[in-house]
Amino acid sequence: MTLAQLRVLVAVAEHGGFTAAADHTGMSQPAVSRAIATLERELGAALFVRHRDGIALTEAGQAALARARETLRH
């Protein structure tokens, strides 16, 4: 888990989607998707539920987001 991955996690959660997070971070949408997929593999849990209307954090995603924000604050 890298600080860059944590920043992407926060961006996706705060901006409501992968494309919006990509726009905010200056990354490509596929790069954002890869960062989240890698983080999900490392944590062994899905962080987002993807559905037709957008995304939502899973319980594991909510916990990871809280830890990410705390880590990035320090």
C-alpha positions, 0 to 999 in steps of 0.5 A: 500500500502506497501513499499514492494509492491512498490518495487515489482511494480518497479521491474516488470516494470524495469525487464519487467515481473513477473518472472524476477522481482521474480528472481531480488527480491528473491521472488517467481513468485506467490508472485510477482503476488499476490503483484501486484494483491493486489496493483491493488485492493487497487488502483482500477486499472490495472497496467499492460496489460498482453499479449503474448509477455510480459507486458506493463504499463497502464496509471494508472501503469505509474502514480503508478510507478512514485509515487513508485519511488519517495516514495522509493527515500525518 
